[in-house]
Amino acid sequence: MMFVAVLFSLLAWLGLMFFHDQFWVGGPWLVEGKKARCWENGLPDVVVIVPARDEAASVRACLVSLLEQDYQGRYHVIFVDDESTDGTGDIARRLPDPQGRLTVLSGRPRPAGWSGKLWAVKQGQEEALKLLPPDGYVLLTDADIVHQEDHVSSLVSRAQGESLDMVSEMVKLNCVSFWEKAFVPAFVYFFAMLYPFRRVADPRSPVAGAAGGTVLIRRQMLEKIGGIQSLRGALIDDCTLGAYVKRAGGRLYLGCSEQAWSIRTYQTLGEIWHMVARNAYVQLGFSPWRLFRAMAGMVLIWLLPIRFLMFGRGKNRVLGGCAYALSCITFVPTLRWFSLSWWRVLSLPLVALFYMLATIGSAVNYYRGKGVSWRGRSYEGAES
C-alpha cells in the first residue's frame, strides 16, 4: 500500500509538470515599455475604476501612479471611497490633478446582497459608462496597487493586438518581511496551479480566471455580461468575472506583471493566515466534498513525498525523493520572479501544510457563522 501511495504521488507530479499547461514556468508577460498602437480611429478611451475602503496608507501612491500614466488616448480615473473611516477619501481629493483626470466619489451605503468592493465598483461603473464610447475600455484595479507609467499602454496594446476582451495580471505582491518571503510566493504558485494561465487563454478550455489587481475589459463585453451588477454577490469577484466573460464567448489573457506591484504588507503570520482563509472555502463553493478532495490531493502531492523521502526505505524513498524533487523544480520560477533564493523550495511542504490548515480554518469559520470578513464587514454564504 505504501508503494502504491508514493507511486501515485510521483505520477501526479509528472502529470502536473508535463500535462498541466506549464503552470509553473512563469508568465506570460506583457512587454515592458510598449506603447499602445494608435489605430486608424486613434487610441481607445480608458476609464480606471479604483474602489477603496480604509486605504489611507496606500491610496496616494496608487493614484499618483495612475494619474502619471503616459497613455496618449482619452483617459480618466474614478476613485470610489467606500465609506472609509481613516481619511482615504480626503487624501484622494487633495491630490494635485492638473490634467483633470481624477473624479472622487463618496460611496453610497451598501445594499443587501452586494459585496462591498463590487458595490463600490458598480458606482464607479455608472460614472465610467457616461464617459466611455462603445469601443472603450474599463480598467479595474485596487487601491494598494502601484503602476509603472507605461502600464496602461501595455495593457491596451495587448488587448488590441490580440483582439482580447479582457486582460488581467497577477501583480507582484509585497515580499519583504520574513513571513512574506516564507508564504507569499506560494500564493501565486498555487493560484497558477488552480488557474493555469495558458489554459485560461485557450478558448477551447472551460478554465477561466483573472487576478483582481489589474483587469482591463472592453466596455462592450462588460455590458454583454450584464455589467458589474451581474456579479454583485461574488466574493471572489475577479475569477467570477473571468468565468462570465469566457462563457459569453470572450477571449481572455492572464499573466504575471512586472509593471504593477502591491504595496500592501503582511507583517505577521496571522495576517497571511487571514489572507488565505478569507476566501479559501469560498473557492471550494462551500462544499465539504470539495474540501475533502482538496485536502486529499494536497496530502498526495505535498506531504507524502517528503514523508517517504525522510522515513521511507528502498524504492519508496527513491520515488518519494523524485516526487519531492519535481515539486521543488516547479517552484523555482516563482521564487525567481520574487528575486528569492532557490533554497526556499525546501520548505514547500511546510508552506503547503500551512495553506491546508488555513483552508480548513476557512471552512470552520463558515460553519461557525463567521463567514468571510474584510475591512470590518462580514459576508455569509455569498456566491463564489
Secondary structure, 3 states (H helix, E strand, C coil): CHHHHHHHHHHHHHHHHHHCCCCCCCCCECCCCCCCCCCCCCCCCEEEEEEECCCCCCHHHHHHHHHCCCCCCCEEEEEEECCCCCCHHHHHHCCCCCCCCEEEEECCCCCCCCCHHHHHHHHHHHHHHHHCCCCCEEEEECCCEEECCCHHHHHHHHHHHCCCCEEEEEEECCCCCHHHHHHHHHHHHHHHHHCCHHHHHCCCCCCCCCCCCEEEEEHHHHHHCCCHHHHCCCCCHHHHHHHHHHHCCCCEEEEEEEEEEECCCCCCHHHHHHHHHHHHHHHCCCCHHHHHHHHHHHHHHHHHHHHHHHHCCHHHHHHHHHHHHHHHHHHHHHHHHCCCCHHHHHHHHHHHHHHHHHHHHHHHHHHCCCCEEECCEEECCCCC
